Amino acid sequence: MRLHIFILIAAALFVSVVQSSQESHPLTPAERRGRAIFLRGEIPGKKPLMAMVGDLEVPASTINCAGCHGRRGEGKTEGGVAAENLTWSNLTKSYGHTHPSGRKHGAFNESSFTTAVVRGVDPAGNELNVAMPRYRLSIEDMNDLIAYIKRLEFDRDPGLTSESIDVGVPLPATTALAGLGQDIRQAMSAYFDELNAHGGIYNRKIKIHFTEGGTDTATSLRNLNSQNQIFAFIGGVSAGADKEIAALAREEEIPFIGPATLLTQVEHPPNRYVFYLLPGVTEQAAALVNFADQQLGAKKQRAAVLFPTTELSTAAAEAAMARAKEAGWTDLVKMSYSTFDANKLAQQLKTEGTATVFIFGGADVESFLRAANALEWTPNVLSLGALTSRELAASVPASFSKKVFLAFPTVPADVTADGVAEYRALAEKYKLPAQHAAAQLAALAAAKTFVEGLKRAGADLSREQLVTALEGLYEYDTGLTPKLIFGPNRHVGAAGAYIITINSETKEFVSTSGWVAAN
């Protein structure tokens, strides 16, 4: 009897050790590719995977494995159709399978599983249920899928337990921005302390980790992830490390919600793990073009895009040109420069009959306005608020009153009464500093969006569930930003800009037409 009990305990410990080992190491590249097939019906970097349902060919993304068999392959019944348990330990049971329909067959192996997926035949040669799609997978892709199926029942996302969710927040790496980072840290800590005090999300507490100074942001994020097993990154300051952050999110399949940046890394198709709340320079530049078209009738006139050869300005100019081409502009010229000669450019553009000028060169706007004013020439001038001088409103010549237009990603009116009340309550209770309130509000907006995604994802949480939930947000109101709209092909929540003009008499910014979409 004692020997029997000992054997049972030893077996249980062995299973526990195997499961622990499976859970502790990250997925291999093959397993990751297999997971994409299993969860989403996608083959990364290849043309869309197709499946046959009877005589009908459909995209596998609409009938992926997880949709019927469950995200962990546990099997489920829906609409009277039973989808079997797909875990490898179940598929390979030595005594085989007897299904409710009476169909019997032996254990699966890699070869017979491939036959079932591709041809719809079980190990005994029986046809599978007609509801089971037949997938057009290559040998390489099938091997990837099998690699993940073998890992499936042990696959758990890092940083996630039944009691907690570990999240990371990037803070500025430079000492010059240490004060900004400290204020963001305090605001985020206050928000999640308050959330945890009220039970967290589905009884899970949020454990927050911050990057530390002394190295660049991208390296700090990688170090934080490897040291703490982060489930998701939220908010913070990411400017200057945008490409590296997008690459990290894609490589490690880590959701990143609300990185604060002027240069959104928008790809086609989008990087499904990065969600930007506010528009970058590219979305704002596209909104400027739409405004000029819709409100100024500029598409029918000669226009020019001026920009220095810096990363941000070039990105804005390229986005403006691309949007103008889509909208059918025909008389638009692109002019880059390394040294800005305002007088020469103003004279040239006036002579050519230019009626609209986009300038993405920061302080160059002021010198251009002075040069144009001296020539008694007043074209519409459009730029980005983030790239212009704070003194621009005070220096605009009277002749250009309400002829200078600037794009802004957000305006004070975006902060609703409820948003103000929530922030003030946190600020008073947790003694938040007010020096960097705008940065705190942006970080809190990211935190609120993350929490909303968690709520919609449900208690059976995973990174995949979170991404899907976030992609379902439509006109979500954080109370601190413009309303956010995400989707599978849209990962910039507020894709557009507010267009503001300048009253040169009062030296004030004046709203024009409100929010303008980027597309």
Sequence and secondary structure as in RCSB ss.txt:
>XXXX:A:sequence
MRLHIFILIAAALFVSVVQSSQESHPLTPAERRGRAIFLRGEIPGKKPLMAMVGDLEVPASTINCAGCHGRRGEG
KTEGGVAAENLTWSNLTKSYGHTHPSGRKHGAFNESSFTTAVVRGVDPAGNELNVAMPRYRLSIEDMNDLIAYIK
RLEFDRDPGLTSESIDVGVPLPATTALAGLGQDIRQAMSAYFDELNAHGGIYNRKIKIHFTEGGTDTATSLRNLN
SQNQIFAFIGGVSAGADKEIAALAREEEIPFIGPATLLTQVEHPPNRYVFYLLPGVTEQAAALVNFADQQLGAKK
QRAAVLFPTTELSTAAAEAAMARAKEAGWTDLVKMSYSTFDANKLAQQLKTEGTATVFIFGGADVESFLRAANAL
EWTPNVLSLGALTSRELAASVPASFSKKVFLAFPTVPADVTADGVAEYRALAEKYKLPAQHAAAQLAALAAAKTF
VEGLKRAGADLSREQLVTALEGLYEYDTGLTPKLIFGPNRHVGAAGAYIITINSETKEFVSTSGWVAAN
>XXXX:A:secstr
 HHHHHHHHHHHHHHHHHHHHHHHS   HHHHHHHHHHHHS  TTSS  EEEETTEEEEGGGS HHHHH TTS  
EEETTEEE    HHHHT TT EE TTS EE    HHHHHHHHHH B TTS B  TTS EE   HHHHHHHHHHHH
HGGG   TTB SSEEEEEE    SGGGHHHHHHHHHHHHHHHHHHHHTTTBTTBEEEEEE  SSS HHHHHHHHH
HHH  SEEESSB TT HHHHHHHHHHHT  EE  B SS    SS  TTEEBSS  HHHHHHHHHHHHHHHH GGG
S EEEEEESSHHHHHHHHHHHHHHHHHT  SEEEEEESS  HHHHHHHHHHTT  EEEE STTHHHHHHHHHHHT
T   EEEEEGGGS TTHHHH  GGGTTTEEEEES  GGGS HHHHHHHHHHHHHHT  STTHHHHHHHHHHHHHH
HHHHHHH SS  HHHHHHHHHT EEE  SSSS EE BTTB BSS EEEEEEEETTTTEEEEEEEEEE  
